Amino acid sequence: MPPSSYAPLDGALDRLSGYATGLVNGNFNHAPMVAEALCAMGRPEAVTPWLERYRDRLLPREAASKSIDPAEWRGALGRRDRFAAWSALFAEELGRAPWPAVLDLWAGRLAPGVSGAATHGAIRTGHAVRALAADESPARLRELADALASWTTSYTELPAAEGFGNGTLRPHDAIHRVAIVPPGRRRPGNITAALAGLTEFPDFAPAIGLVDLAGDVDSLLAELTELFARIYLANVSSTLTAIVFIHGVTSLAALGHIAPHVAEPTARMLLRYGWQAGCGLYACFGSGAGFATNIAADGEDTEPLLDRALAHGDEHVIKFTEACRARHALAPSPAYPAAVANVLGVIGRR
């Protein structure tokens, strides 16, 4: 997108800087991500009206707490009450070093926690990175600090087999080997609660090591993202499952924004844990149907779908539409427009 598409973003981020990572209803604050996604789609005029409609759901940002000792950072992972302190730490580091260097260090440290808060911390970081790659500004650096802080405060690891290495299966074959939690053993509640239940399901642990991720990073990212769009199509049966499987796509798309700005080992680690996070969603909510194979073209190109997504207004719909459009532009697949057309009918309008 041309730089002018990002014209309203810094002002939007300034307005949003006083709000917390959570919403009144307990869900994750999507506002910074949606604002960036609208700019990325070339719809900057939609940013302010959308934020006005969303504002009543926001909570004030917590006051700064005791600072985090950089030498003891592991002890503060997963502490949701330390968001302000984590953000301050990242702001200090971003003031001393170029943002790609800070990103590479912390993306590597946080990769095992991609799944935390239903992958929202990693997703927010991906949006922040793409905005910075378009143009560096104080507001965008602050948003990267906040995004990384949202990742650290929600940090949670999924079970992984000890000593897992690089698998031998392609993603489309490996997904059939992922163990599905039986319906009677699934935890009630939200996505985060369901993923936490995987600690009681040892059959899931081998999933992380099933897939061969030794090839070209861009090609692997394209293959993984397209696969999870097909998984979305094969497993969605309700608003809840639509929201679940949206994150299998948007998390990988977000990691794709991070990957070009970090070292290759970091990028590969992110893909490994991005795969694991998607498998976790499938294990907890999947029907066992795997992925859609025969996708009929519906005749809709991406622009009408974008117009429909903006009229719909839901944050998940907008972000999913943007991710699918971006990935479709890079590696076209009928799965992407089909998935967007599906979600527009499954998730109710705000």
C-alpha positions in Angstrom: 0.0 0.0 0.0 1.2 3.6 -0.6 2.5 5.5 2.4 -0.6 7.8 2.3 -2.7 4.8 3.3 -1.0 4.9 6.7 -1.6 8.6 7.2 -4.2 8.2 10.0 -2.3 5.5 11.8 0.0 7.5 14.1 -3.0 9.6 15.3 -5.0 6.5 15.9 -2.2 4.9 17.9 -1.8 8.0 20.0 -5.5 7.9 20.8 -5.3 4.2 21.7 -2.1 4.5 23.9 -4.1 5.2 27.0 -6.1 1.9 26.9 -5.4 -1.6 28.2 -4.9 -4.8 26.3 -8.3 -6.1 27.6 -11.9 -5.0 26.9 -14.9 -4.5 29.1 -16.1 -8.0 28.2 -12.8 -9.6 29.1 -11.7 -10.2 25.5 -8.5 -8.9 23.8 -8.3 -5.3 22.6 -8.2 -5.5 18.8 -8.2 -1.7 18.1 -4.5 -1.2 17.2 -4.5 -4.2 15.0 -7.7 -3.2 13.1 -6.4 0.3 12.6 -3.3 -1.0 11.0 -5.2 -3.6 8.9 -7.5 -0.9 7.5 -4.4 1.1 6.5 -2.8 -1.9 5.0 -5.9 -2.6 2.9 -5.9 1.0 1.6 -8.9 2.1 3.5 -7.5 4.8 5.8 -10.8 6.7 5.8 -12.4 3.8 7.7 -10.0 4.0 10.7 -11.5 6.9 12.7 -15.2 5.8 12.3 -14.4 2.3 13.2 -12.5 3.4 16.4 -15.4 5.6 17.4 -17.7 2.6 17.3 -15.2 0.5 19.3 -14.3 3.0 21.9 -17.0 2.1 24.5 -15.5 -1.4 24.8 -12.1 -0.1 25.8 -10.6 -0.1 29.3 -8.1 2.4 30.7 -4.5 1.4 30.7 -3.1 0.3 34.1 -0.7 2.5 36.0 3.0 1.7 35.8 4.2 -0.9 38.3 7.6 -1.9 39.6 10.1 -2.1 36.7 11.2 -5.4 35.3 14.8 -6.4 35.8 16.2 -7.4 32.4 18.3 -10.1 33.9 15.2 -11.7 35.5 12.7 -11.3 32.6 11.6 -15.0 32.6 10.0 -14.6 36.0 7.7 -11.9 34.7 6.4 -13.9 31.7 2.7 -14.5 31.7 2.0 -11.8 34.4 -0.9 -9.9 33.0 -0.6 -7.3 35.8 2.8 -6.3 34.5 1.8 -4.9 31.1 2.9 -1.3 31.8 6.2 -2.5 33.2 6.9 -4.7 30.2 6.0 -1.9 27.9 8.4 0.5 29.7 11.2 -2.1 29.4 10.6 -2.5 25.7 10.4 1.3 25.2 13.8 1.6 26.9 15.4 -1.1 24.6 13.9 0.5 21.5 15.4 3.8 22.5 18.9 2.2 22.6 18.8 -0.2 19.6 17.3 -0.4 16.2 13.8 -2.0 16.4 14.7 -5.0 14.2 17.5 -5.9 16.7 15.0 -5.7 19.6 12.4 -7.6 17.7 14.9 -10.4 16.8 15.9 -10.9 20.4 12.5 -10.9 21.9 10.7 -12.8 19.1 13.2 -15.6 19.6 12.6 -15.6 23.4 8.8 -15.4 23.0 8.3 -17.8 20.1 7.3 -20.8 22.3 4.5 -18.6 23.6 2.9 -17.8 20.2 -0.3 -19.5 21.4 -0.8 -17.2 24.5 -4.1 -15.3 24.6 -5.3 -17.2 21.6 -2.2 -15.9 19.7 -3.2 -12.2 20.1 0.1 -11.0 21.4 2.0 -12.4 18.4 -0.7 -11.1 16.1 -0.5 -7.6 17.5 3.3 -7.7 17.2 3.0 -8.6 13.5 0.7 -5.6 12.8 3.1 -3.3 14.7 6.1 -4.6 12.7 4.4 -4.1 9.4 3.5 -0.5 10.3 7.1 0.2 11.3 8.4 -1.3 8.1 6.2 1.1 6.2 7.6 4.1 8.2 9.2 4.6 11.5 7.6 7.0 14.0 7.4 7.5 17.8 3.8 6.2 17.8 4.7 3.1 15.9 7.7 2.4 18.1 5.5 2.8 21.2 3.0 0.4 19.6 5.7 -2.2 19.1 6.6 -1.9 22.8 3.0 -2.4 23.7 2.6 -5.3 21.3 5.6 -7.1 22.7 4.3 -6.4 26.2 1.0 -8.0 25.3 2.9 -11.0 24.1 4.9 -11.3 27.3 2.0 -10.8 29.6 -0.1 -13.4 27.9 2.9 -15.8 27.4 1.8 -19.5 27.7 3.5 -22.6 26.2 1.6 -25.5 24.7 2.8 -29.1 25.5 5.7 -30.2 23.3 7.4 -33.6 23.0 10.8 -33.6 24.7 13.6 -33.2 22.2 11.4 -32.6 19.2 13.3 -32.0 16.0 12.4 -31.3 12.4 9.8 -33.7 11.2 9.5 -35.5 7.9 5.9 -34.7 6.9 4.6 -31.8 4.7 2.0 -29.7 6.6 -0.9 -31.1 4.6 0.0 -34.6 5.6 1.1 -33.8 9.2 -2.3 -32.2 10.1 -3.9 -35.7 9.8 -1.5 -36.9 12.5 -2.5 -34.3 15.1 -4.5 -35.8 17.9 -8.0 -34.3 18.4 -9.3 -33.9 21.9 -12.5 -36.0 22.2 -15.6 -33.9 22.6 -16.3 -35.3 26.1 -12.9 -34.1 27.3 -12.9 -30.6 25.9 -12.8 -27.8 28.4 -15.7 -25.3 28.4 -15.0 -21.6 28.0 -12.9 -19.5 25.7 -10.0 -20.3 23.4 -7.4 -19.7 26.1 -9.1 -22.1 28.5 -9.4 -24.8 25.8 -5.7 -24.5 24.9 -4.8 -24.7 28.6 -6.6 -28.1 28.7 -4.0 -29.5 26.3 -1.7 -30.0 29.3 -4.1 -32.8 30.3 -4.0 -34.4 26.8 -0.6 -35.9 26.3 -1.4 -37.1 22.8 -1.1 -33.5 21.6 2.6 -33.1 22.5 4.1 -34.7 19.4 2.3 -32.3 17.1 5.1 -29.7 17.1 7.6 -32.1 15.7 5.5 -33.7 13.0 6.1 -31.2 10.2 9.2 -30.6 8.0 10.0 -26.9 8.2 13.5 -27.1 6.6 12.7 -25.4 3.3 12.5 -21.8 2.1 10.8 -19.6 4.8 8.6 -17.7 2.5 7.4 -20.9 0.8 6.7 -22.6 4.1 4.8 -19.6 5.3 2.6 -19.7 2.2 2.0 -23.4 2.6 1.1 -23.2 6.3 -1.2 -20.2 5.9 -3.0 -21.6 2.9 -3.5 -24.9 4.8 -5.0 -23.2 7.8 -7.4 -21.3 5.5 -8.5 -24.7 4.3 -8.7 -26.0 7.9 -11.0 -23.0 8.6 -13.3 -24.0 5.7 -13.5 -27.7 6.8 -14.1 -27.1 10.5 -16.2 -24.0 11.0 -19.8 -24.7 12.3 -20.6 -21.7 14.5 -19.5 -18.2 15.5 -17.1 -19.6 18.1 -15.4 -22.1 15.7 -15.1 -19.3 13.1 -13.3 -17.1 15.6 -11.1 -20.0 16.6 -10.0 -20.9 13.1 -9.6 -17.3 12.0 -6.6 -17.2 14.4 -5.0 -20.1 12.7 -4.6 -17.9 9.7 -4.1 -14.5 11.2 -1.4 -15.7 13.6 0.6 -17.1 10.7 0.0 -14.0 8.6 1.3 -11.9 11.5 4.4 -14.1 11.9 4.9 -13.5 8.1 5.2 -9.8 8.9 7.9 -10.4 11.5 9.9 -13.0 9.6 11.6 -10.7 7.1 13.0 -8.5 9.9 14.6 -11.2 12.1 17.4 -13.7 11.7 16.5 -16.9 9.8 16.8 -19.1 12.9 14.3 -16.8 14.7 11.9 -16.9 11.7 12.1 -20.7 11.6 11.4 -20.9 15.3 8.3 -18.6 14.9 7.0 -20.9 12.1 7.5 -24.0 14.3 5.5 -22.5 17.1 3.0 -20.9 14.8 2.3 -24.4 13.4 2.0 -25.7 16.9 -0.5 -23.0 17.9 -2.6 -23.7 14.8 -2.5 -27.4 15.7 -3.6 -26.6 19.2 -6.7 -24.8 17.9 -7.4 -27.8 15.6 -7.0 -30.2 18.5 -9.3 -28.4 20.8 -12.0 -27.3 18.3 -11.6 -29.4 15.2 -14.1 -31.8 13.9 -11.5 -34.2 12.6 -12.3 -33.2 9.0 -8.8 -32.0 8.3 -8.9 -29.4 5.5 -11.1 -28.6 2.6 -9.8 -30.0 -0.7 -12.4 -29.1 -3.4 -13.2 -25.4 -3.2 -15.6 -24.0 -5.7 -14.9 -20.6 -7.1 -17.7 -18.2 -6.0 -17.0 -15.5 -8.6 -16.1 -12.8 -6.0 -12.8 -11.0 -6.2 -11.2 -9.6 -3.1 -12.5 -6.0 -3.5 -16.2 -6.7 -3.0 -15.3 -8.9 -0.1 -13.4 -6.0 1.5 -16.4 -3.8 1.1 -18.6 -6.4 2.7 -16.2 -6.8 5.6 -16.1 -3.1 6.3 -19.9 -2.9 6.2 -19.9 -5.9 8.6 -17.7 -4.2 11.1 -16.6 -7.1 13.3 -12.9 -6.9 14.3 -12.3 -10.5 13.6 -13.9 -10.3 10.2 -11.9 -7.2 9.2 -8.6 -8.7 10.3 -9.3 -12.0 8.7 -10.3 -10.4 5.5 -7.1 -8.3 5.4 -4.9 -11.4 6.2 -6.6 -13.5 3.5 -6.3 -10.7 0.9 -2.6 -10.2 1.7 -1.8 -13.8 1.5 -3.9 -14.3 -1.6 -1.9 -11.5 -3.3 1.3 -13.2 -2.5 0.3 -16.8 -3.3 -3.2 -17.0 -4.8 -5.5 -19.8 -3.6 -9.3 -20.2 -3.8 -9.2 -21.0 -0.1 -8.7 -17.3 0.8 -11.8 -15.7 -0.9 -13.9 -18.7 0.0 -12.9 -18.4 3.7 -13.7 -14.7 3.7 -17.1 -15.2 2.0 -17.8 -17.9 4.6 -17.0 -15.8 7.7 -19.2 -12.9 6.5 -22.1 -15.3 6.8 -21.1 -17.0 10.0 -20.2 -14.2 12.4 -23.0 -11.8 13.2 -22.7 -8.1 12.6 -21.8 -5.7 15.4 
